[in-house]
Amino acid sequence: MPTTTERKRVITEATDLGIGMLIAESEDGAYQPVGAVSTIREGREIAASDMRRRMHRLDQSSDPMCPARYLVWAQGDGGEYATVAEIEPN
């Protein structure tokens, strides 16, 4: 589903975000940066990998943050960062 920024720029799964950020966010609002992404599609791939890593750590009696969602942030035309996609963990 394409996302539109304030200036009506359409952002699709494959739109080059420049340097987008993938952020893991918990139910209580805690967050952890996961990494830089160049597209929403890449964000989905990295989010899935991150969730598998967190589940593996949980199986090994570690206590990783459990994300309720992942957010992809990208810089808009005015220089501000905003959420351009929300990814449900799987």
Secondary structure, DSSP 4 states (H G I P E B T S, - for coil): --EE-TT--EE-TT---SSEEEEEE-TTS-EEEEEEESSHHHHHHHHHHHHHHHHHHHHTT------SEEEEEEE-TTS-EEEEEEE---
